[in-house]
Amino acid sequence: MGSEEDLGCALALLGPLEARIMRLVWTTQVPAPFVVRDVATLMPELADTTVMTVLRQLTIKGLLAAHAKPGRRAHEYRAAHTPGQFLVWASNRETIDMVARYGQAALGAFAIRLAEMPPNNATGWKSCTGEHPDTGHRAAPKPHRRSSAEAS
């Protein structure tokens, strides 16, 4: 996957406000490091407290790293991962969850999907669309599961 595709796939895994903010961060529309005011200026329709809450949630989820400088009230934020790194992390998390829920059946399903891929296929399944690049078949849509961080 290319970086544009990585960006789209990564943003698709987030909530609407999280995705808007991470698009600003990952496309460097806000400086690194940045503070709440930098993001709030680009999203004037949102209250500063809303931006602050979303940044906190993105930090809890591990997408942003926050740093409190001594003598300054505002935290400084920066991206903790690239979109591609986030996709690898999210894929690993989903795989662990699938195996925990379905055990050997999940591994069997993965094996079947791998066997369906043509040899030397570097792209494999398109993770965002769920569409197989060679057959055009779509995978069943995955329901969005709220993480414990999103539930709070």
The 8 nearest C-alpha neighbors of each residue, nearest first, counted from 0:
[[1, 4, 5, 2, 122, 3, 125, 83],
 [2, 0, 4, 3, 5, 6, 83, 122],
 [1, 3, 5, 4, 6, 0, 83, 82],
 [4, 2, 6, 5, 1, 7, 0, 8],
 [3, 5, 7, 1, 6, 2, 0, 8],
 [6, 4, 2, 8, 83, 3, 7, 82],
 [5, 7, 3, 9, 82, 4, 8, 2],
 [8, 6, 4, 10, 5, 9, 11, 3],
 [7, 9, 11, 127, 5, 6, 10, 4],
 [8, 10, 6, 11, 12, 7, 82, 86],
 [9, 11, 18, 7, 12, 13, 8, 6],
 [10, 12, 8, 9, 13, 7, 18, 127],
 [13, 11, 10, 9, 8, 14, 18, 143],
 [14, 12, 18, 10, 11, 17, 15, 9],
 [13, 15, 17, 16, 18, 12, 11, 10],
 [16, 14, 18, 17, 19, 13, 10, 11],
 [17, 15, 19, 18, 14, 20, 53, 13],
 [16, 18, 14, 20, 15, 19, 13, 21],
 [19, 17, 10, 21, 15, 16, 13, 20],
 [20, 18, 16, 22, 17, 21, 15, 23],
 [19, 21, 23, 17, 22, 18, 16, 24],
 [20, 22, 24, 18, 23, 19, 25, 17],
 [21, 23, 19, 25, 20, 24, 26, 18],
 [24, 22, 28, 20, 21, 26, 25, 27],
 [23, 25, 21, 27, 22, 26, 29, 28],
 [26, 24, 22, 27, 23, 21, 81, 78],
 [25, 27, 23, 24, 28, 22, 29, 21],
 [28, 26, 24, 29, 25, 23, 30, 31],
 [27, 29, 23, 26, 24, 30, 25, 22],
 [28, 30, 27, 24, 23, 37, 33, 31],
 [31, 29, 33, 32, 27, 28, 24, 37],
 [32, 30, 33, 77, 29, 76, 27, 78],
 [31, 33, 77, 76, 30, 75, 34, 29],
 [32, 34, 31, 76, 75, 30, 37, 77],
 [33, 35, 75, 36, 37, 76, 74, 73],
 [34, 36, 38, 37, 51, 39, 50, 33],
 [35, 37, 39, 34, 38, 40, 47, 33],
 [38, 36, 40, 34, 35, 39, 33, 29],
 [37, 39, 41, 40, 36, 35, 42, 29],
 [38, 40, 36, 42, 41, 37, 43, 47],
 [41, 39, 38, 37, 42, 43, 36, 35],
 [42, 40, 38, 39, 43, 37, 29, 23],
 [41, 43, 39, 40, 44, 45, 38, 50],
 [44, 42, 45, 40, 39, 41, 46, 47],
 [43, 45, 42, 46, 39, 41, 40, 47],
 [46, 44, 43, 42, 49, 47, 50, 39],
 [45, 47, 49, 48, 50, 44, 43, 39],
 [46, 48, 50, 49, 39, 51, 45, 35],
 [47, 49, 51, 46, 50, 52, 45, 53],
 [50, 48, 52, 46, 51, 47, 53, 45],
 [51, 49, 47, 53, 48, 52, 54, 39],
 [50, 52, 48, 54, 49, 53, 35, 47],
 [53, 51, 55, 49, 50, 54, 48, 56],
 [52, 54, 56, 50, 55, 51, 57, 49],
 [55, 53, 57, 51, 56, 52, 50, 58],
 [54, 56, 58, 52, 53, 57, 51, 59],
 [57, 55, 59, 53, 58, 54, 60, 52],
 [58, 56, 60, 54, 62, 59, 55, 63],
 [57, 59, 63, 61, 55, 56, 60, 62],
 [60, 58, 56, 61, 57, 55, 148, 62],
 [61, 59, 57, 58, 62, 56, 148, 63],
 [60, 62, 58, 59, 63, 57, 79, 64],
 [63, 61, 79, 57, 60, 58, 78, 80],
 [64, 62, 58, 78, 79, 61, 77, 57],
 [63, 65, 79, 77, 76, 58, 78, 66],
 [66, 64, 76, 75, 74, 63, 58, 67],
 [65, 67, 75, 74, 68, 76, 64, 77],
 [66, 68, 74, 75, 69, 65, 73, 71],
 [69, 67, 71, 70, 66, 74, 75, 72],
 [70, 68, 71, 67, 72, 66, 74, 73],
 [69, 71, 68, 72, 67, 73, 74, 66],
 [72, 70, 68, 69, 73, 67, 74, 75],
 [71, 73, 74, 70, 67, 68, 69, 75],
 [74, 72, 71, 75, 34, 67, 35, 68],
 [75, 73, 67, 66, 65, 34, 76, 72],
 [74, 76, 34, 66, 33, 65, 32, 67],
 [77, 75, 65, 33, 32, 64, 34, 63],
 [76, 78, 32, 64, 31, 63, 79, 33],
 [79, 77, 63, 80, 62, 64, 24, 76],
 [78, 80, 63, 64, 62, 77, 61, 81],
 [81, 79, 78, 84, 85, 62, 82, 63],
 [80, 82, 84, 83, 85, 25, 78, 79],
 [81, 83, 85, 6, 84, 9, 5, 86],
 [84, 82, 86, 81, 5, 85, 87, 2],
 [85, 83, 81, 87, 86, 82, 80, 88],
 [84, 86, 88, 82, 83, 87, 80, 89],
 [87, 85, 89, 83, 84, 88, 90, 9],
 [86, 88, 90, 84, 85, 89, 91, 83],
 [87, 89, 85, 91, 86, 90, 92, 84],
 [90, 88, 86, 92, 91, 87, 85, 93],
 [91, 89, 87, 93, 92, 88, 86, 94],
 [90, 92, 94, 88, 89, 93, 87, 95],
 [91, 93, 89, 95, 90, 94, 88, 96],
 [94, 92, 96, 90, 95, 91, 97, 89],
 [95, 93, 97, 91, 96, 92, 90, 98],
 [94, 96, 92, 98, 93, 97, 99, 91],
 [95, 97, 93, 99, 94, 98, 100, 92],
 [98, 96, 94, 100, 99, 95, 101, 93],
 [97, 99, 102, 101, 95, 100, 96, 105],
 [98, 100, 96, 97, 102, 101, 95, 94],
 [101, 99, 97, 98, 102, 96, 105, 95],
 [100, 102, 98, 105, 104, 97, 99, 103],
 [103, 101, 98, 104, 99, 105, 100, 106],
 [102, 104, 106, 105, 107, 101, 98, 108],
 [103, 105, 107, 102, 106, 101, 108, 98],
 [106, 104, 108, 101, 107, 103, 98, 102],
 [105, 107, 109, 103, 108, 104, 110, 98],
 [106, 108, 104, 110, 105, 109, 103, 111],
 [109, 107, 105, 111, 110, 106, 104, 112],
 [108, 110, 106, 112, 107, 111, 113, 105],
 [109, 111, 107, 113, 108, 112, 114, 106],
 [112, 110, 114, 108, 113, 109, 107, 115],
 [113, 111, 115, 109, 114, 110, 108, 116],
 [112, 114, 110, 116, 115, 111, 109, 123],
 [113, 115, 111, 112, 116, 110, 117, 109],
 [116, 114, 112, 113, 111, 117, 110, 118],
 [117, 115, 113, 114, 118, 123, 112, 120],
 [116, 118, 120, 115, 119, 114, 133, 123],
 [119, 117, 120, 116, 121, 114, 115, 113],
 [120, 118, 121, 117, 116, 122, 123, 113],
 [121, 119, 118, 122, 117, 123, 116, 124],
 [122, 120, 123, 119, 118, 0, 117, 124],
 [121, 123, 120, 124, 0, 125, 132, 119],
 [124, 122, 120, 121, 125, 116, 132, 131],
 [125, 123, 131, 126, 132, 130, 122, 129],
 [124, 126, 129, 130, 127, 128, 131, 123],
 [125, 127, 129, 124, 128, 8, 130, 123],
 [128, 126, 8, 129, 125, 11, 7, 130],
 [127, 129, 130, 126, 125, 137, 138, 131],
 [128, 130, 138, 137, 126, 125, 127, 131],
 [131, 129, 137, 128, 136, 135, 125, 132],
 [130, 132, 124, 135, 136, 134, 133, 125],
 [133, 131, 135, 134, 130, 124, 125, 123],
 [134, 132, 131, 135, 117, 136, 116, 130],
 [135, 133, 136, 131, 132, 130, 137, 116],
 [134, 136, 131, 130, 132, 133, 137, 129],
 [137, 135, 134, 131, 130, 138, 129, 132],
 [136, 138, 130, 129, 131, 135, 139, 128],
 [137, 139, 129, 140, 130, 136, 131, 128],
 [138, 140, 141, 137, 129, 142, 130, 136],
 [141, 139, 138, 142, 129, 137, 128, 143],
 [140, 142, 143, 139, 138, 144, 129, 127],
 [141, 143, 144, 140, 139, 145, 12, 93],
 [142, 144, 141, 145, 12, 140, 146, 13],
 [145, 143, 146, 142, 141, 149, 147, 150],
 [146, 144, 149, 150, 143, 147, 148, 142],
 [145, 147, 149, 148, 144, 150, 151, 60],
 [146, 148, 150, 149, 145, 151, 144, 60],
 [149, 147, 146, 150, 151, 60, 59, 56],
 [150, 148, 146, 147, 151, 145, 56, 60],
 [149, 151, 147, 148, 145, 146, 144, 56],
 [150, 149, 148, 147, 146, 56, 145, 59]]
